[in-house]
Amino acid sequence: MLIGEANATGARLVSACREIGICLRTLKRWRKAFGGDGGGVDGRKGSSRHVAHRLSEEERQRILHTCNQREYASLPPGQIVPSLADQGLFIGSESSFYRVLHQAGQCHRRGRARLPQEPRSMPRLMADRANAVWSWDITYLPTTVRGVWLYLYLVVDVWSRKVVAWDVAEVESAEIAADLVQRACLKERYRRPSGFGSHQCQQPPLILHADNGNAMRGATLESRLEEMGVLRSFSRPRVSNDNPYSESLFRTLKYRPDYPNRPFASKAEACEWVAAFADWYNHRHRHSGIKFVTPHQRHSGAAMAICQQRADVYERARRSNPTRWSRSIRCWRQPEEVWINKPPEEPKSMLALSLTQAA
């Protein structure tokens, strides 16, 4: 054996066994079973061997000929084999039929249902300014009639967390969503970028992110967004984490202390409450994700001066009594980028290696 020759020339048995893919205990077992150096016999499973009951080529061709007949062409082996048995014929078992069809490439999916789709890529969106990425969704509002709901449409700016548009409707519709987004674009003075859809587009277009609901994928909304120069982005199916800002906003809405304990009596009542909530959220709610300024302050650009004033106050307090400050003052700097599914950061070693290779 090769292992014996390697060992005779000074190689260790463990190293020699590792080279051919076995362990030392396997080698000892073979030597005990076959005696001496093993006789050069490979005792591993999977070696070629003669199977006495293997189907002959004539039997294989008979199975293929039977399955390709007109009366059996649309039937699975589970129905072909019993049908042949009713006629007094036995060509092979169901597993033999399947095995022969697989080997011949004739066993494929024929259902009308759509084939299983490949896993969709994770959406990765980054907003570094207002009106760069919007997120929207629809939630239910209960009514006094059992089984009847109102639908709340909310569009939020991912960068500033501002509610840029909302609507309450009695149905879930792509037309209502299209009108809502169009009103939001007019209110925020968003214009279709010049050269939209081509390589000459200078300003990045607005991206509207949503989940995979019927209203989100409606043709009416798609055509309206194309006219306004707005791109669409979708979450992965059944992954709520891909639309975190809308989901978080809905939780804030429904867990407000003044959220009605009883269902809404009418659409007008629901609109009145949502209008009061949107005003509170945009102008009085200090959001923790944007350093406790209001969404309107960040959206309008006033948050930078507010945070700078806070930093100055903290710095004066630290200088007046430095013994109470073990570290630097609290960071009041506004987040420059806001991500949906931020990509993982490269380890410092990999980053240094890539920079070295680039140099």
N, C-alpha and C positions, 0 to 999 in steps of 0.2 A: 504493500500500500504506500501511497504518497506520504502518509503520516509517518510510517516506519522509516522511510528514506530520510525525511526531514529530521526525525529524531536522531537517526544515526549520524547525521552531519552536525549535530550540536543544537538543534532547535528544541525548544521546550514543547512538550505534548500539548499544553494548554494553548500556546500560540498557534501550533500547527492545526489543532482542531478548530480554532476560531477562524482560520483562513478559509476552510472548506464549509463552514456553517454548521458545525456540530459542537457539542460540549464534551468534556473529558469523560463524563459518566456514560454518555452514549457510546464512546469508543470502547470503554471497558466492558460494557454490556455486550457489544458485538464480538469482542475477543473471547468473552466467556461462552457465547452461544456457538460461535463458529470455530473457536480454538485458534491459538497462536495469534497471528496478525489479522485474523478475520477472513482470510482467504480472498480479500478484495471484493467482498459482497457488500453492497449498499443496502442496509436494512431499513432505510426510511420508507414511509408510505408514499404512494403516488407513483411508484415505478411502473413501467409498462408491463402488463401481464395479459395472458390470454383468458378471455371470458367465454366459456363454452356456450352460454345462452344468449350471446350478443346477436342482435338482429342482423340478418344477412342483407346484402345490398338489394337483392330481389324483394325482400320483405319491406325494406325502406321505400323502395319505389312503388310498391303496392299501396302503402299507406298514403304516400303523396298523391298517387293517382286517384285513390278513393276520396281524399279530402278535396281534390280539385274538380270532382264531378259536380254538375250543376245542382243536383239536389242536396249536396252536402257543403257547397262552397260558402254558404252563409251561416253554417252551424259550427258550434265549438265541439271539441272532442267529447265533452261530457254528454252531448246529444247524439253524436255520430256512433259511438261505440254501442250504446243500447239499441239504436236503430239497426245496426248490423247484427246484433245478437238476436233481435226479433226475426231476422231473415235466416238465422242459423249459421251466421258467419262470425268468426273471430280472427281478426288480423293482428291485434295487439291491444294492450291496455291503454287507458286514457293517458297515463304518464308517458308511455311510449309514443303515442300520437303527438303529444305536446313536445317531447324531446326531438322527434324527427322534424316537426314543423319549425321549431326554433333553429335547428341546424340548417334548414333549408331557407331560412329567412322569410317564412310565410306565416308567422304568428305575430300579428300586429293589432293594435287597438283600432276598433271600428266604430265605436260609439259616436253619437252626434254631439255629445258633450265636449266642451273645449278641453284640450289636453292640459295637463298640469303645467302651470307657468313657472318659468325660472324665477328664483327669488329676486325681487326688485332691489335695485341699489338704494342705499340709504340716502335720503335727501340731505344735502349739506348746504345751508344758506347762511350768508353773512351780511349783516346790515351795519354800515358805518355812518349812516346819516338818516335823517327823517325821510319818509316816503321812499325807502329803498326796498323793504320787504314788508308786506302786509300779511296778516294771518286772519282767517275768518272761519266761522263755523255756525251751526244752527243748534239751538237747544229748545227743549219743551218748556212751556209755561202752563200749569194746570188751570182748568176752568171749573166752574160750578157744575157743568154737565159731565157726567161720568163718561170717559172714553173720548172726550173732545178736548183737543189741545190747541194752544196758540204756539206759534213758532217765532222765536226771537233770533234775528240775524244780527251778528256782531262782527265788525271789522276792526282789528286792532293793529296799530303800527308796532312792529317787533322792536325797533330801536328805541322808541320813546314810551312804549306801552300805552299810547293814547288811543282811545276809542274814536276812530275817525268817522264811523258811520254805524247806524243801527236801524232796525226796523222790526215791527211786530206784524205778523200776517197770520191768516187763518189756514194757509196751505204752505207746503214746502215746494218751491218752484224755482227753476233756473231763471225765469223771466224777472221775478222779484229780486233775485240776487244780482242780475245784470244791471237793473235800474239802481240798486243800492250802490254797487261799485262805481257806476258812472257818476252818481251824485257825490260820492266821496272824492273822486278824481277832480270834479269841478270845484268842490269845496277846498281841497288842498292845492288847487291850481296846477295840477299835474298835466303836462302836455306830452303828446306822442313824440318821442325822440326822433330827430331828423336822421334819416337813413335806417329806420327800424327794420329789422329783418335782414340787414346786409352787413358786410364787414366795415362799412363806413360809419356805423353808429358810434357817435362820440360819447354820449351820456348813457350809462347803464340803465336799461328800462326797469320799471317797477315790476316786482315779482309778487304775485298773489298766491299764497300757500293755503292749502285746504286738505281735508281728508278725501275719501273716495265715495262720498254720498252722491245720490242721483242729481241733486241740485248743483253740486260742485262740478260734475262732469257733463252738464247739459250743453247741447249744441248752441243754444241761445247765448249762454254766458261765454262760451268759447269765441263765437263770432264777435260779440260786443268787446271782449278784451282785445281781440285782434285789431279792431277799429281804433281802440284807445292806445294801442302800443303797450299792453301789459302782458307779461309772461305768466304762465301758470306753473305751479309746482304742487305735487301731491304726496301725501304720506304713503307709507307702505300699508298694504291691506292688513287690517286688524292690529295696527301698531299705533296706540294713542300717544305714545311718547314723541312721535314725529310732529305733533301739533301741540306743543306744550303751552304756548302762550294763550291760545284760545281756551284750552281746558282749564288753565289756572284762572283765567278771567271769569269763566262760568262758575267756578267754585267760590271766588270772591263775591260774585253777584248773589248766589243762592245761600251763602252763609252770612250775609249782612244782618245785623241785629234788626233792621227795619224791614227785612223781607217779609211779605205778608204770610201770616200763619194759615190763612184760608185761601182757597183758589180765587183767581181773578173772576169778577162777575162779568166783565166785558173787555173787548179789545181796547176801548178808550181808557179804562182803568189800568190795564197793563202798560199802555204807552205812557201814561202819566208817571207810573212808578219807574219805568226804565229811563225816562228822560231825567228824572231826579237822580237816579243812580249814575248815569253817564256824566252829569254835571259834577256830582261829588267825586267820582273816580278821576276825572280829568283835572279838576281845579283844586280839590282839597285833600285828596288821598296822597299821602307821602309813601311812595313805592319803595320797598326795601331793595329791589333789584337795580335801582338807579340812584342809590345813595340817599334815599329818603327825600327826594324832591317830587313834585307832582308831575304827571305825564305831560301836562301842558307846558310846564316850565322847561322840561327837557326838549320837548318838540319845538318850542319857539327859540331855543338857544339861551335862555336865561339861567339854566342850571349851572353853567360854568362859573358865572360870577357869584352865585349863591354858595357853591361849594368852596370857592376861593375865600369868601368871607368867613365861612366856618373854619377853614384851615388857619386863617389869621387869628381868629378868636382862640383856637386851641394852642397856637404857638405862643400867644401872649400869656395864656394861663400857664404854660409849661415854663416860660422864662420867669414868671413871678414866683413860682414855687417848684423848682426843678427836682426837689427830693421826692415829690409825689409821682414823678414820671420815670419809670424804669426803662422805657423804650421811647421810640419816636412817637409823635402824635398820630392820631387816627387818620387813616387815609380817606380823604374826601374826594379823590379824583374820580371823575365820571368814567364809566366804562366806554372805551372807544369803539369796541366791536361787540356785537350781539350775535350769537350763533344759534342755529337750529342744527343739532348734531355736530358739534365742533369736532374736527378730526383730532385723533390723539397726537400729543406732542412727541416729537422724536427724542429719544434719550440723548443726553449731552454727548456721550461717546460717539453715537451714530452721527449726530450733527457735526461734530468736529471732524469725523472721517469724511463726510460728504464735502465739507468746506475744503479739506486738504486735497481731495481728489479734484475738486473744481479748480483749485489753484494750480 
